[in-house]
Amino acid sequence: MGDSFCFTCNKHYRNQGMTRHIKSCAIKNGGYKANEAGSDTCFLLHVTDSYNKSYSLHLMVDGCVRLEELDRYLRDIWLECCGHLSHFQINGEYYESYTESSYERGMEDEIIELFYPGLTVAYEYDFGSTTYLSISVDGAFEPAGKERGIRLLARNKPIKYECEKCEKVAEFQYFDPYNGECGIVCSSCKDKMEQENDEIDFSECINSPRSGVCGYDGPADDIPFMPHTPSKRKKHTNKRKNIVSRDSDDALKLMDGLLEGKKIIDAEDVKQIFSGFFAQWLKNRTSDTLFDIPLQKNTERTFSGCLNLLKKDALSLIRKKLSIQSASTLKKQELAECIENHIRENFREILEYMPYEDFRILQNISQEEPCIIHVSDETSFEAMDYLLEMGLIFALEQPLDEYELFFPLKADFLQIVAESEFLKKRELTRQMERCILSVFFYWGVAELEKIVNESARLLHVSADDAFVESSHKIISYMDLVEYEVIGHTRYYYVFSDQPAAQIISNTWQKSEYPALSMDMIPEESGLVGLISHHIHFRLMYELLYELSLEDSIADTDEEPDEEDEEICREEAFCAMSSLVETITNAKPEITAEQLFKELDLPDYFWEQKDFASFFHDLKDHAPNYWIKGNTISGNIYFANEEEYKRLIRPQLPQDTIGNNPIQSAASRWKVGRNDPCPCGSGKKYKKCCLNKVESN
C-alpha cells in the first residue's frame, strides 16, 4: 500500500494507518475538535485513486468551500493536463464542471450542504482517458484558525515501482508508438531503449494517478493550503429553483404578461427568469469562449500577438493537441513562444497528417478575405473547433456579433498546397485516414499495431517503418481518438462507449477481429460515410430523415426548401450518430426489444411488425464491440451507391421478397418525398406521383 507523509507532525506512516493517525494528530497538533456537521464545520477527506489506493491525499476542507474549489485543488495537485471536464457523483446526483442546460447541476454548492461523515463521493476527470478518484468523508471538526480553505494534511510518498526489464527502481514511463506498448523502466534501461529505438516517448514518473496519461507531466508539487474564495454569485434560493423548474411554456407566458404590462412577478423574479432560461442560450450561442479573442485597440494581428491574447488554459490545450512535451511549467508568454515555434517548424507535417475535413476547411478559409462568420452559425463554429484547439486559426471578435477567422500562416499554406508532391502525400493520407477510421468503426477497440497492419492490408501496401510512422501521426492528429491503458498495452478507440469493460470481458478476449475489405470502406471519410455505407444504418437514417421532414411540413404547412431539407438531414444524422453508438456498444445478450427501448424511439415503431423485423436485422448485422466488432449474425452488410439504389427500391416480385434479409428490410420503406420518382420521369417523387397517390 506504500507510505504517506503527515504534514502536521512531519512523520511517515503506512497508508493503512494514516487515517487513524490523522484523526488523533489533527486533534492534538492542529487544533481541530470533533464536531457535529453544523453551520461552521470542516471535513476530513481521504482522496484515493479508485484503482490504485497507494495514491492518497488527506485534506481538511472547510464547509464554506465550494465543489468547484475542491475540483480546482484536485486538478492543481494531481490531474490538470489540458482543461478536461470533470464531475462529482454524490448520492446518485452528478455535479458537473460545465453545464449545458438549467437541468444540470454545476459545482456552485458548498460542501457543508452535501457532505457528512461516512459519505463516499466518486469523482472523474477527463471523460476520454478518465482518472477515477474516490473521496471518503472521515469526520467533521470545528475549524482551527480564522482562514478558510483546503489544507493538505498528508500525502503518499512517491511510489517506487520496479523496472520491468531489471530489478532497479523505475524512474521513467515509456510509450512505443509502433506497437502501442507502454511501461516503466529505470534510467539505465531507458538509455538502452533510446539507442535501439529513438521513436519511443519517455516521461518522468510523477507522484500522481494521472502520470503518463494524456501527456500529463506534472506539476507534482505539494499544495499545503488553498484559501477559500467567496463566490460573487448569489446563492440559489428555493424561490429561484421553483421558477427555473417551470417549463418553457410557463416562462413564455410570464414574459408575454410582462410585455403586456401585467405585474405578474416582481423585478427580482424577472432577473431570475432571464438568468435561468436565457443565460445558458447566451453562453452556448458561440464557440468555446476559451478561444475567442475580444476586439481590442491594441490587438496585434500576428501569430504571436494572437497567442498572447489567449488564456493560459487555451494555450495548455493547444500544447496537448500538438503533443508538445515538458512545457506545462512554462509561463504564459514562454508557452506562447514555444507553441508558435513548434507550429512553424512542423507546419508542413501538420498539414500532411491532419484530418482531411479540417484540411478542406483551411483551404476554404485561405480563399476568403476576410473570412467572417456570425455567432448564430453554430455549425461553422463546431467545424472550427479542431483548428482553434490546434492554434492554427484565431477567432477575432468583431462588431455585430461576428467573428473573423484569422489564419496567420495563410501565405505559407498557399505555397505548400501548390506543390504537386504535397498534394500526392495529402491524397495518400486521406486514403490511410479512411481505412484507419473504418477499422475503428468495424472493430471498436484495438491495439495500435493491429490497426496499422489491417490498414496496410486493406491498401495492399507493406507495413514498413514509413507506413507505421505515417499511421501513428495520422492517429495522433485525429481529435476523436482516445486510448485506454490495460496492463502494458494501449488500446485505441473512437466509437466505443466503455472500452475498459469490453477489453477485460471474456467475450471480447475469446473473439477474433473480423477481416475487412476495401468494399467495406466508404469513399466519404467520417461517420457520415460509414452510416451511408452500412445498409441497415442507411435505411434507418432514411427513415429518421423522412420523419424529420414530415415534422417540418406539419409545423410550417409548406413544402420544405433546400435549407429545411439540410436541417432535417443534420437532425437525422445527429440522431443516427447516437443510435449507432448505442447499437454497437450493446451487450450481445440484450434483446432487440430491450435495445430499442434504450434508443428512445417512438413506441409505435415497435408496434409495427415490419419495423420490429427490420430492427432485429439491424441488431444482428451491426458491428458489436463486445465481440471485437463481429456481428451477432456473422455478416456485415454494406453497399456502394449503385447497390444501395438497387436495394433501397427493389423491383422484385412480391413472392421473392424475403429471401434476402437486406431486400426484405429495404422493401418495407416507402419512397421518400425527395427521392427520384419510381415512375422514371426523373422528377422528385413529391413533384410527380406523390399527389396522385395522396388523391387516390
C-alpha positions as CSV (number, residue, x, y, z in Angstrom):
1,M,0.0,0.0,0.0
2,G,3.0,2.4,0.4
3,D,3.8,5.2,2.8
4,S,2.3,8.6,3.4
5,F,3.9,11.8,4.9
6,C,2.0,13.7,7.6
7,F,2.5,17.5,7.3
8,T,1.3,18.1,10.8
9,C,4.0,16.1,12.7
10,N,6.4,15.6,9.7
11,K,6.5,11.8,10.1
12,H,5.9,8.9,7.7
13,Y,3.2,6.3,8.3
14,R,1.9,3.3,6.4
15,N,-1.1,4.2,4.3
16,Q,-3.3,1.8,6.1
17,G,-2.8,3.6,9.5
18,M,-2.7,7.2,8.2
19,T,-6.4,7.8,8.5
20,R,-6.3,6.7,12.2
21,H,-3.2,8.8,12.8
22,I,-4.5,11.9,11.1
23,K,-7.6,12.0,13.3
24,S,-5.6,11.9,16.5
25,C,-2.8,14.1,15.1
26,A,-5.1,16.8,13.8
27,I,-6.9,17.0,17.1
28,K,-3.7,17.1,19.2
29,N,-1.5,19.3,17.0
30,G,-3.8,21.1,14.5
31,G,-6.3,22.5,17.0
32,Y,-9.3,20.7,15.5
33,K,-12.1,19.4,17.7
34,A,-14.7,16.8,16.8
35,N,-17.9,18.4,15.8
36,E,-21.3,17.5,14.5
37,A,-21.9,18.9,11.0
38,G,-23.1,22.3,12.0
39,S,-23.0,25.7,10.2
40,D,-19.3,26.2,10.9
41,T,-17.7,22.8,10.2
42,C,-14.7,21.4,8.4
43,F,-14.5,17.9,7.0
44,L,-11.6,15.4,6.9
45,L,-11.5,14.0,3.4
46,H,-9.5,11.0,2.2
47,V,-8.9,11.0,-1.5
48,T,-7.6,7.9,-3.3
49,D,-7.2,6.7,-6.8
50,S,-10.1,4.2,-7.4
51,Y,-7.8,1.6,-8.9
52,N,-4.6,2.2,-7.0
53,K,-5.1,3.1,-3.4
54,S,-1.4,3.8,-2.9
55,Y,-2.1,7.3,-4.3
56,S,-3.6,9.1,-1.3
57,L,-4.4,12.6,-0.1
58,H,-5.8,13.6,3.3
59,L,-7.4,17.0,3.3
60,M,-9.1,19.2,5.8
61,V,-11.7,21.2,3.9
62,D,-13.9,23.9,5.4
63,G,-17.6,23.7,4.9
64,C,-17.8,27.0,3.1
65,V,-15.6,25.6,0.3
66,R,-17.5,25.0,-2.9
67,L,-17.3,21.9,-5.0
68,E,-15.7,23.9,-7.8
69,E,-12.8,24.9,-5.4
70,L,-12.3,21.3,-4.4
71,D,-12.3,20.4,-8.1
72,R,-9.6,23.0,-8.8
73,Y,-7.5,21.8,-5.9
74,L,-7.6,18.2,-7.2
75,R,-6.7,19.4,-10.7
76,D,-3.8,21.5,-9.5
77,I,-2.2,18.9,-7.2
78,W,-2.9,15.7,-9.2
79,L,-4.8,15.9,-12.5
80,E,-4.8,19.0,-14.7
81,C,-3.2,18.4,-18.1
82,C,-5.4,20.4,-20.6
83,G,-8.7,21.5,-19.2
84,H,-10.8,18.4,-19.5
85,L,-14.3,18.2,-18.0
86,S,-15.0,16.6,-14.6
87,H,-17.8,15.8,-12.2
88,F,-18.6,14.7,-8.7
89,Q,-21.2,12.0,-8.1
90,I,-22.9,12.4,-4.7
91,N,-25.7,10.2,-3.6
92,G,-26.6,9.4,-7.2
93,E,-26.5,13.0,-8.5
94,Y,-23.9,14.5,-10.8
95,Y,-22.3,17.9,-10.2
96,E,-20.6,19.0,-13.5
97,S,-17.7,21.3,-14.1
98,Y,-19.5,22.6,-17.2
99,T,-23.3,22.6,-17.5
100,E,-25.1,22.8,-20.8
101,S,-28.7,23.4,-19.5
102,S,-30.5,24.6,-16.4
103,Y,-31.4,21.0,-15.6
104,E,-27.8,20.0,-15.0
105,R,-26.2,20.8,-11.6
106,G,-22.9,22.7,-11.5
107,M,-20.3,22.9,-8.8
108,E,-21.5,26.1,-7.0
109,D,-22.8,24.2,-3.9
110,E,-20.8,24.5,-0.7
111,I,-19.7,21.1,0.7
112,I,-21.5,21.9,4.1
113,E,-24.7,21.3,2.1
114,L,-23.7,18.0,0.7
115,F,-21.0,16.3,2.9
116,Y,-21.4,14.4,6.1
117,P,-19.3,11.8,7.9
118,G,-19.4,8.4,6.3
119,L,-20.2,9.7,2.8
120,T,-18.3,8.4,-0.2
121,V,-18.1,10.6,-3.2
122,A,-17.0,9.5,-6.7
123,Y,-15.0,11.9,-8.9
124,E,-14.0,11.7,-12.5
125,Y,-11.6,13.8,-14.5
126,D,-11.5,13.6,-18.3
127,F,-14.3,11.6,-19.9
128,G,-11.9,10.2,-22.6
129,S,-8.8,8.9,-20.8
130,T,-10.5,9.0,-17.4
131,T,-8.9,9.3,-14.0
132,Y,-11.3,7.9,-11.3
133,L,-11.0,9.1,-7.7
134,S,-12.8,8.1,-4.5
135,I,-13.4,10.6,-1.8
136,S,-14.5,9.5,1.7
137,V,-15.6,11.9,4.4
138,D,-13.8,10.6,7.5
139,G,-15.0,13.1,10.1
140,A,-16.4,16.5,10.9
141,F,-14.5,19.0,13.1
142,E,-14.6,22.6,14.4
143,P,-12.3,24.8,12.2
144,A,-8.9,25.8,13.6
145,G,-7.9,29.4,12.9
146,K,-9.7,32.1,11.0
147,E,-8.5,31.4,7.4
148,R,-10.9,29.1,5.5
149,G,-9.9,26.9,2.6
150,I,-8.4,23.5,1.9
151,R,-5.4,22.2,3.9
152,L,-3.2,19.3,2.9
153,L,-2.7,17.1,6.0
154,A,-1.0,14.1,4.4
155,R,0.1,12.7,1.0
156,N,1.5,9.5,-0.2
157,K,5.3,9.3,-0.8
158,P,6.3,8.8,-4.4
159,I,5.6,5.2,-5.2
160,K,8.6,3.1,-6.0
161,Y,8.0,0.8,-9.0
162,E,10.4,-1.9,-10.2
163,C,11.8,-1.6,-13.7
164,E,10.1,-4.1,-15.9
165,K,13.5,-5.0,-17.5
166,C,15.7,-5.3,-14.4
167,E,15.3,-5.0,-10.6
168,K,16.2,-1.4,-10.2
169,V,13.8,1.4,-9.2
170,A,11.8,2.7,-12.2
171,E,12.1,6.4,-13.0
172,F,10.6,6.8,-16.4
173,Q,7.4,5.7,-18.3
174,Y,7.6,4.9,-21.9
175,F,5.2,4.6,-24.9
176,D,6.2,2.8,-28.1
177,P,4.1,4.3,-31.0
178,Y,4.9,1.4,-33.3
179,N,3.1,-1.3,-31.3
180,G,1.2,0.7,-28.6
181,E,3.1,-0.9,-25.7
182,C,3.9,1.2,-22.6
183,G,5.6,0.5,-19.3
184,I,8.1,1.8,-16.7
185,V,11.9,1.5,-16.7
186,C,14.9,2.7,-14.9
187,S,17.3,5.3,-16.3
188,S,19.8,2.7,-17.5
189,C,17.2,0.7,-19.4
190,K,15.8,3.9,-20.8
191,D,19.2,4.8,-22.3
192,K,19.5,1.3,-23.9
193,M,15.9,1.6,-25.3
194,E,16.6,5.0,-26.8
195,Q,19.7,3.7,-28.6
196,E,17.7,0.8,-30.1
197,N,14.6,2.9,-31.0
198,D,14.7,6.7,-30.9
199,E,11.0,6.9,-31.6
200,I,9.9,5.8,-28.1
201,D,8.4,8.5,-26.0
202,F,9.7,8.8,-22.4
203,S,8.4,10.9,-19.4
204,E,9.3,11.0,-15.8
205,C,7.2,9.1,-13.3
206,I,5.1,11.7,-11.4
207,N,3.6,11.2,-8.0
208,S,0.0,11.3,-9.4
209,P,-2.5,8.7,-10.5
210,R,-2.6,10.7,-13.8
211,S,1.1,10.1,-14.5
212,G,1.7,9.2,-18.1
213,V,-2.0,9.7,-19.2
214,C,-2.8,12.3,-21.9
215,G,0.7,13.7,-21.7
216,Y,0.4,14.6,-18.0
217,D,3.9,15.7,-16.8
218,G,3.1,17.5,-13.6
219,P,3.5,19.6,-11.7
220,A,3.6,17.3,-8.7
221,D,4.3,19.9,-6.0
222,D,2.5,19.8,-2.7
223,I,-0.1,22.5,-2.1
224,P,-0.2,23.0,1.7
225,F,-3.1,25.4,1.7
226,M,-5.5,26.8,-0.9
227,P,-7.5,29.7,0.5
228,H,-11.3,29.8,0.1
229,T,-12.5,32.5,-2.3
230,P,-16.1,33.7,-1.6
231,S,-18.4,33.4,-4.6
232,K,-19.5,36.5,-6.3
233,R,-22.6,34.7,-7.4
234,K,-25.8,34.8,-5.3
235,K,-26.6,31.6,-3.6
236,H,-29.6,29.8,-5.1
237,T,-32.8,30.1,-3.1
238,N,-35.8,27.8,-3.1
239,K,-37.8,30.6,-4.8
240,R,-35.4,30.7,-7.7
241,K,-35.3,27.0,-8.0
242,N,-39.1,26.9,-8.3
243,I,-39.0,29.4,-11.1
244,V,-36.2,27.7,-13.0
245,S,-38.0,24.4,-12.8
246,R,-41.0,25.7,-14.7
247,D,-41.3,24.5,-18.3
248,S,-40.7,26.8,-21.2
249,D,-44.4,27.4,-21.9
250,D,-44.8,28.9,-18.4
251,A,-41.8,31.1,-18.9
252,L,-43.1,32.4,-22.2
253,K,-46.5,33.1,-20.6
254,L,-44.7,35.1,-17.8
255,M,-42.7,37.0,-20.4
256,D,-45.9,37.7,-22.5
257,G,-47.6,39.1,-19.4
258,L,-44.7,41.4,-18.7
259,L,-44.7,42.7,-22.3
260,E,-48.4,43.4,-21.9
261,G,-47.8,45.4,-18.8
262,K,-49.2,42.9,-16.3
263,K,-47.4,42.8,-12.9
264,I,-47.2,39.0,-12.5
265,I,-43.9,38.9,-10.7
266,D,-41.5,41.3,-9.1
267,A,-38.3,42.7,-10.5
268,E,-36.1,40.1,-8.8
269,D,-38.1,37.3,-10.4
270,V,-37.6,38.9,-13.8
271,K,-33.8,38.7,-13.3
272,Q,-34.1,35.1,-12.2
273,I,-36.1,34.1,-15.2
274,F,-33.6,35.7,-17.5
275,S,-30.6,34.1,-15.7
276,G,-32.4,30.7,-15.6
277,F,-33.7,30.4,-19.1
278,F,-31.7,32.7,-21.3
279,A,-28.2,32.9,-19.8
280,Q,-27.5,29.4,-21.0
281,W,-28.5,30.2,-24.5
282,L,-26.2,33.3,-24.5
283,K,-23.4,31.1,-23.2
284,N,-23.9,28.4,-25.9
285,R,-24.5,30.7,-28.9
286,T,-20.8,31.0,-29.7
287,S,-18.0,28.6,-29.9
288,D,-15.9,27.8,-26.7
289,T,-15.1,31.3,-25.4
290,L,-11.7,29.8,-24.3
291,F,-10.5,30.6,-27.8
292,D,-12.4,33.9,-28.5
293,I,-10.2,36.9,-28.7
294,P,-12.1,40.1,-27.8
295,L,-11.6,43.1,-30.1
296,Q,-9.1,45.5,-28.6
297,K,-7.4,48.6,-29.9
298,N,-4.0,47.1,-29.4
299,T,-4.9,43.7,-30.9
300,E,-1.8,42.7,-32.8
301,R,-2.7,40.7,-35.9
302,T,0.2,38.4,-35.8
303,F,0.7,34.8,-34.8
304,S,2.5,35.7,-31.5
305,G,0.1,38.6,-30.9
306,C,-3.0,36.3,-31.0
307,L,-1.4,33.6,-28.9
308,N,-0.5,36.1,-26.2
309,L,-4.1,37.2,-26.1
310,L,-5.4,33.7,-25.4
311,K,-5.9,32.5,-21.8
312,K,-3.4,30.1,-20.2
313,D,-5.9,27.3,-20.3
314,A,-6.3,27.7,-24.0
315,L,-2.6,27.6,-24.6
316,S,-2.3,24.5,-22.4
317,L,-4.9,22.7,-24.5
318,I,-3.1,23.7,-27.7
319,R,0.1,22.3,-26.2
320,K,-1.6,19.0,-25.6
321,K,-3.2,18.8,-29.0
322,L,0.3,19.4,-30.6
323,S,1.9,16.8,-28.3
324,I,4.5,19.3,-27.1
325,Q,6.2,17.6,-24.1
326,S,7.6,19.1,-20.9
327,A,6.1,22.6,-21.4
328,S,3.5,22.6,-18.7
329,T,5.6,24.6,-16.2
330,L,6.3,27.4,-18.7
331,K,4.9,30.9,-18.1
332,K,2.2,32.1,-20.4
333,Q,4.5,34.2,-22.7
334,E,7.1,31.4,-22.9
335,L,4.4,28.8,-23.6
336,A,3.0,31.0,-26.5
337,E,6.5,31.3,-28.0
338,C,7.0,27.5,-27.6
339,I,3.7,26.8,-29.5
340,E,4.4,29.3,-32.3
341,N,7.9,27.8,-32.8
342,H,6.5,24.3,-32.9
343,I,3.8,25.1,-35.4
344,R,6.2,27.0,-37.7
345,E,8.8,24.2,-37.6
346,N,6.2,21.4,-38.1
347,F,3.6,23.2,-40.3
348,R,4.1,21.1,-43.3
349,E,3.8,17.9,-41.3
350,I,0.7,19.1,-39.6
351,L,-0.9,19.8,-43.0
352,E,0.1,16.4,-44.3
353,Y,-1.4,14.4,-41.5
354,M,-4.3,16.5,-40.1
355,P,-7.9,15.1,-40.7
356,Y,-9.0,15.7,-44.3
357,E,-12.1,17.6,-43.5
358,D,-10.2,20.1,-41.4
359,F,-7.7,20.5,-44.2
360,R,-10.5,21.4,-46.5
361,I,-11.8,24.0,-44.0
362,L,-8.3,25.6,-44.1
363,Q,-8.5,25.7,-47.8
364,N,-11.8,27.5,-47.7
365,I,-10.6,30.0,-45.1
366,S,-7.5,30.7,-47.2
367,Q,-9.6,31.6,-50.2
368,E,-11.8,34.1,-48.4
369,E,-10.6,37.6,-47.5
370,P,-11.6,38.2,-44.8
371,C,-13.4,35.0,-43.5
372,I,-16.4,36.2,-41.4
373,I,-18.9,34.0,-39.6
374,H,-21.8,35.1,-37.4
375,V,-22.2,33.9,-33.8
376,S,-25.5,32.2,-34.7
377,D,-23.8,29.9,-37.2
378,E,-23.3,27.0,-34.8
379,T,-22.4,24.5,-37.5
380,S,-19.4,26.6,-38.7
381,F,-18.2,27.2,-35.1
382,E,-18.3,23.4,-34.4
383,A,-16.4,22.7,-37.6
384,M,-13.7,25.2,-36.5
385,D,-13.1,23.6,-33.1
386,Y,-10.2,21.4,-34.2
387,L,-8.4,24.3,-35.9
388,L,-8.9,26.6,-32.9
389,E,-7.6,24.0,-30.5
390,M,-4.5,23.4,-32.7
391,G,-3.7,27.1,-32.7
392,L,-3.8,27.2,-36.5
393,I,-6.6,29.9,-36.7
394,F,-8.0,32.5,-34.3
395,A,-11.5,33.8,-33.7
396,L,-11.2,37.6,-33.6
397,E,-14.3,39.2,-32.2
398,Q,-15.9,41.8,-34.5
399,P,-18.9,44.2,-34.2
400,L,-22.4,43.0,-35.0
401,D,-22.0,39.6,-33.3
402,E,-19.4,38.4,-35.9
403,Y,-16.0,36.8,-35.8
404,E,-13.2,37.0,-38.2
405,L,-11.2,33.8,-38.6
406,F,-7.6,34.9,-38.7
407,F,-5.2,32.4,-40.3
408,P,-1.6,33.8,-39.6
409,L,0.2,31.2,-41.8
410,K,-2.0,31.6,-44.8
411,A,0.8,32.6,-47.1
412,D,2.9,29.6,-46.1
413,F,-0.2,27.4,-46.6
414,L,-0.9,28.6,-50.1
415,Q,2.7,28.0,-51.1
416,I,2.8,24.4,-49.7
417,V,-0.5,23.3,-51.2
418,A,0.6,24.5,-54.7
419,E,3.3,21.8,-54.7
420,S,2.4,18.6,-56.5
421,E,4.4,16.4,-54.2
422,F,2.5,17.7,-51.2
423,L,-0.8,17.0,-52.9
424,K,0.2,13.4,-53.6
425,K,1.2,13.0,-50.0
426,R,-2.1,14.6,-48.8
427,E,-4.1,12.2,-51.0
428,L,-2.3,9.2,-49.6
429,T,-3.0,10.4,-46.1
430,R,-6.7,10.7,-47.0
431,Q,-6.8,7.1,-48.1
432,M,-5.0,5.9,-45.0
433,E,-7.3,8.0,-42.8
434,R,-10.4,6.4,-44.4
435,C,-9.1,2.9,-43.7
436,I,-8.0,3.6,-40.2
437,L,-11.3,5.2,-39.2
438,S,-13.2,2.3,-40.8
439,V,-11.1,-0.2,-38.8
440,F,-12.2,1.7,-35.7
441,F,-15.8,1.6,-36.8
442,Y,-15.9,-2.1,-37.6
443,W,-13.7,-3.3,-34.7
444,G,-14.4,-0.9,-31.9
445,V,-11.3,-1.2,-29.7
446,A,-7.9,-2.4,-30.9
447,E,-4.1,-2.3,-30.3
448,L,-2.2,0.2,-32.4
449,E,-0.2,-2.5,-34.2
450,K,-3.3,-4.3,-35.3
451,I,-4.9,-1.2,-36.6
452,V,-1.8,-0.2,-38.6
453,N,-1.4,-3.7,-40.0
454,E,-5.1,-4.0,-41.0
455,S,-4.9,-0.6,-42.7
456,A,-1.8,-1.7,-44.7
457,R,-3.5,-4.9,-45.7
458,L,-6.6,-3.0,-46.9
459,L,-4.4,-0.7,-49.0
460,H,-2.3,-3.6,-50.3
461,V,0.9,-2.0,-49.1
462,S,3.7,-3.2,-46.8
463,A,3.5,-2.1,-43.1
464,D,7.1,-0.9,-43.3
465,D,8.6,1.7,-41.0
466,A,7.4,4.6,-43.2
467,F,3.9,3.4,-43.2
468,V,3.9,2.8,-39.4
469,E,5.2,6.2,-38.8
470,S,2.7,7.9,-41.0
471,S,-0.2,5.9,-39.4
472,H,0.9,6.9,-36.0
473,K,1.0,10.6,-37.0
474,I,-2.5,10.4,-38.6
475,I,-3.9,8.8,-35.5
476,S,-2.2,11.3,-33.2
477,Y,-3.9,14.2,-35.2
478,M,-7.3,12.5,-35.1
479,D,-9.2,14.6,-32.5
480,L,-11.7,11.8,-31.7
481,V,-9.2,9.0,-31.0
482,E,-8.9,8.0,-27.3
483,Y,-7.0,5.2,-25.6
484,E,-7.3,3.0,-22.6
485,V,-4.2,1.5,-20.8
486,I,-4.7,-2.1,-19.8
487,G,-1.7,-3.9,-18.4
488,H,1.2,-2.7,-20.6
489,T,-0.8,-2.0,-23.7
490,R,-2.7,1.0,-25.1
491,Y,-6.0,0.1,-26.7
492,Y,-7.3,2.8,-29.1
493,Y,-10.9,3.6,-29.9
494,V,-13.2,6.2,-31.4
495,F,-16.8,4.8,-31.3
496,S,-16.5,2.5,-28.2
497,D,-18.6,3.6,-25.2
498,Q,-17.0,1.5,-22.5
499,P,-13.7,0.2,-23.8
500,A,-12.1,-0.9,-20.5
501,A,-15.1,-3.2,-19.7
502,Q,-15.1,-4.6,-23.2
503,I,-11.4,-5.3,-23.2
504,I,-11.4,-7.3,-19.9
505,S,-14.6,-9.2,-20.6
506,N,-14.2,-12.9,-21.5
507,T,-16.5,-12.4,-24.6
508,W,-14.1,-9.8,-26.0
509,Q,-10.9,-11.8,-25.1
510,K,-12.2,-15.0,-26.8
511,S,-13.3,-13.4,-30.1
512,E,-11.2,-12.5,-33.1
513,Y,-11.2,-9.4,-35.2
514,P,-13.2,-9.8,-38.5
515,A,-11.2,-9.4,-41.7
516,L,-12.2,-6.3,-43.6
517,S,-12.1,-5.5,-47.3
518,M,-11.9,-2.3,-49.4
519,D,-15.6,-2.9,-50.4
520,M,-16.4,-2.1,-46.8
521,I,-14.6,1.3,-46.8
522,P,-16.7,4.3,-47.9
523,E,-15.4,6.9,-50.2
524,E,-16.5,9.7,-47.9
525,S,-14.4,9.8,-44.8
526,G,-16.1,10.1,-41.4
527,L,-19.2,8.7,-39.7
528,V,-21.5,10.1,-42.4
529,G,-19.8,7.9,-45.0
530,L,-19.8,4.9,-42.7
531,I,-23.5,5.2,-41.9
532,S,-24.3,5.6,-45.6
533,H,-22.2,2.6,-46.4
534,H,-23.8,0.2,-43.9
535,I,-27.1,-0.7,-45.5
536,H,-29.1,-1.1,-42.3
537,F,-27.8,2.1,-40.8
538,R,-28.5,3.8,-44.2
539,L,-32.1,2.6,-44.2
540,M,-32.6,3.8,-40.6
541,Y,-31.1,7.2,-41.5
542,E,-33.6,7.5,-44.4
543,L,-36.5,6.8,-42.0
544,L,-35.3,9.4,-39.5
545,Y,-34.8,11.9,-42.3
546,E,-38.4,11.3,-43.6
547,L,-39.8,11.7,-40.1
548,S,-37.9,15.0,-39.6
549,L,-39.1,16.2,-43.0
550,E,-42.7,15.4,-42.2
551,D,-42.5,17.2,-38.9
552,S,-41.1,20.2,-40.7
553,I,-44.1,20.2,-43.1
554,A,-46.6,19.8,-40.3
555,D,-45.1,22.8,-38.4
556,T,-44.9,25.2,-41.3
557,D,-47.7,23.7,-43.6
558,E,-45.4,24.5,-46.5
559,E,-43.2,22.5,-48.9
560,P,-39.7,22.4,-47.4
561,D,-36.9,24.3,-49.3
562,E,-33.3,23.3,-49.6
563,E,-32.4,24.9,-46.3
564,D,-35.2,23.0,-44.5
565,E,-34.0,19.7,-46.1
566,E,-30.4,20.4,-44.9
567,I,-31.6,21.0,-41.4
568,C,-33.6,17.7,-41.5
569,R,-30.6,15.9,-42.7
570,E,-28.5,17.3,-39.8
571,E,-31.2,16.3,-37.3
572,A,-31.3,12.8,-38.7
573,F,-27.6,12.4,-38.7
574,C,-27.3,13.6,-35.1
575,A,-30.0,11.1,-34.1
576,M,-28.3,8.4,-36.1
577,S,-24.9,9.0,-34.5
578,S,-26.4,8.4,-31.1
579,L,-28.3,5.4,-32.4
580,V,-25.1,3.8,-33.9
581,E,-23.2,4.3,-30.7
582,T,-25.8,2.6,-28.6
583,I,-26.3,-0.3,-31.0
584,T,-22.6,-1.1,-31.5
585,N,-21.9,-0.9,-27.7
586,A,-24.9,-3.0,-26.7
587,K,-24.0,-6.3,-25.0
588,P,-24.7,-9.3,-27.3
589,E,-27.1,-10.9,-24.9
590,I,-29.5,-7.9,-24.9
591,T,-32.8,-8.5,-26.8
592,A,-33.7,-6.4,-29.8
593,E,-36.7,-5.0,-27.9
594,Q,-34.6,-4.0,-24.9
595,L,-32.2,-2.3,-27.2
596,F,-35.0,-0.5,-29.0
597,K,-36.2,0.9,-25.6
598,E,-32.7,2.2,-24.9
599,L,-32.8,4.2,-28.1
600,D,-35.8,6.3,-27.0
601,L,-37.6,6.0,-30.3
602,P,-41.4,6.3,-30.5
603,D,-43.1,3.3,-29.1
604,Y,-45.4,3.0,-32.2
605,F,-42.4,1.9,-34.2
606,W,-42.1,-1.3,-32.3
607,E,-45.8,-2.0,-32.7
608,Q,-45.3,-2.3,-36.5
609,K,-44.3,-5.9,-37.3
610,D,-42.3,-4.8,-40.3
611,F,-40.2,-2.4,-38.3
612,A,-39.6,-4.9,-35.5
613,S,-38.4,-7.4,-38.0
614,F,-36.1,-4.8,-39.6
615,F,-34.7,-3.8,-36.2
616,H,-33.8,-7.4,-35.5
617,D,-31.9,-7.5,-38.8
618,L,-30.2,-4.2,-37.8
619,K,-29.1,-5.5,-34.4
620,D,-27.8,-8.8,-35.9
621,H,-25.9,-7.3,-38.7
622,A,-24.3,-4.3,-37.0
623,P,-20.7,-4.5,-35.5
624,N,-20.7,-5.3,-31.8
625,Y,-17.8,-4.1,-29.8
626,W,-18.2,-6.6,-27.1
627,I,-17.1,-9.3,-29.6
628,K,-14.3,-7.3,-31.3
629,G,-16.6,-5.8,-33.9
630,N,-18.1,-9.1,-35.1
631,T,-21.8,-9.1,-35.7
632,I,-24.1,-11.5,-34.0
633,S,-25.2,-13.0,-37.3
634,G,-21.6,-13.2,-38.6
635,N,-22.3,-11.0,-41.6
636,I,-21.8,-7.2,-42.1
637,Y,-24.0,-5.9,-45.0
638,F,-22.6,-2.9,-46.8
639,A,-23.3,-1.4,-50.2
640,N,-21.8,1.1,-52.6
641,E,-24.1,3.7,-54.1
642,E,-25.2,1.6,-57.1
643,E,-26.0,-1.4,-54.8
644,Y,-27.9,0.9,-52.4
645,K,-30.1,2.3,-55.1
646,R,-30.9,-1.2,-56.2
647,L,-31.6,-2.4,-52.7
648,I,-33.4,0.6,-51.3
649,R,-36.1,0.3,-54.0
650,P,-36.0,-3.3,-55.1
651,Q,-38.1,-4.2,-58.1
652,L,-38.9,-7.8,-57.2
653,P,-42.0,-9.9,-57.4
654,Q,-43.8,-10.0,-54.1
655,D,-43.2,-13.7,-53.6
656,T,-39.4,-13.4,-53.9
657,I,-39.1,-10.6,-51.3
658,G,-37.8,-12.1,-48.0
659,N,-35.2,-14.4,-49.4
660,N,-32.5,-11.8,-48.8
661,P,-32.5,-10.0,-45.4
662,I,-31.4,-6.8,-47.0
663,Q,-34.0,-6.8,-49.7
664,S,-36.6,-7.9,-47.2
665,A,-35.8,-4.9,-44.9
666,A,-35.5,-2.4,-47.8
667,S,-38.8,-3.3,-49.3
668,R,-40.6,-2.1,-46.2
669,W,-39.7,1.5,-46.7
670,K,-41.8,3.9,-48.7
671,V,-40.4,6.2,-51.4
672,G,-39.1,9.4,-49.8
673,R,-40.6,12.7,-50.8
674,N,-37.3,13.9,-52.2
675,D,-36.3,10.6,-53.9
676,P,-36.4,10.1,-57.7
677,C,-40.0,9.2,-58.6
678,P,-40.3,5.4,-59.3
679,C,-42.2,6.1,-62.5
680,G,-38.9,7.0,-64.2
681,S,-39.8,10.6,-65.0
682,G,-36.6,11.9,-63.5
683,K,-38.5,14.3,-61.2
684,K,-38.6,14.2,-57.4
685,Y,-41.4,11.9,-56.0
686,K,-43.1,14.9,-54.3
687,K,-43.2,16.8,-57.7
688,C,-44.6,13.9,-59.6
689,C,-46.6,10.8,-58.5
690,L,-47.0,11.7,-54.8
691,N,-50.1,13.9,-55.5
692,K,-51.7,11.0,-57.4
693,V,-51.1,8.6,-54.6
694,E,-52.5,11.0,-52.0
695,S,-55.6,11.8,-54.1
696,N,-56.2,8.0,-54.5
